[in-house]
Amino acid sequence: MTRKVPIVSTIVVLAACGLMISLGVWQLHRKTWKEGLIARYQAAEANNAEVPWPLSPAEYDGALYRRSRVNCAQVTGMDAISGRSDKEQPGWAHIAHCRLPQGGTADVALGWSNDPAQPQWRGGEVTGWVTSGRAGPRLVASPPQAGLAQLARPDPSELSGTTPMGHLSYAFQWFAFALTALVIYALALRKQWRGGR
C-alpha cells in the first residue's frame, strides 16, 4: 500500500516549524547580545572617571553607568516613582525635571524616602551616575540632594527586559514547540495511513 503524504499540510507544518526554529535562534542571538551589553556596562560602571552629561542620543549609550554631573538651572517639575535605597529599602525615588544652562533638559533622581511628598529643592550642581529614565538619560544623585537618603546605585544586570537566561529559556521553548508540532504531525500521518485514508 502506498503511503501518501499530503503536500499542502506538510508544507504548512514544515513552514511553521521553520519559523519556530528561527525564533529560537533569534532568542539565542538576543542572549549573546544582552550578555555583551551587560559586560560593557559593568566595565563602564567600574570606571570612576567622570563623563560629560550626554546631550544627544549619540552620547547617551557611552555615558550609561558612568559618573557625571549636571547643573540644574531651573526645576520645571517633580515626580515620585517607586525606588529602593542603597540599603535595599523599598520606597520612593524623587525625580526633578531640570532645565540646563546650556539648553536641553535632564532628569535627576535626587534621592530616596518612604514619603511620596515632594521635597523642596531649587536646583544647582549635582553629581551621580547616569542611568536610563523614561524619556532618556537620568542622573542618580550621589550624594543625594534635598535631605533625602541615597538611592541604590544603578545595576547593569537589572537592565529592563528579558535577562540572558530568559532569552535562553525562550529559545528552548521555541525549539520544543517545533519538535512538538513535528511529532503531532507524524502521529497524525501514522493514524491516517493506518486508517487507509
Order of alpha helices (4+ residues) and beta strands (2+ residues): alpha-alpha-beta-beta-beta-beta-beta-beta-alpha
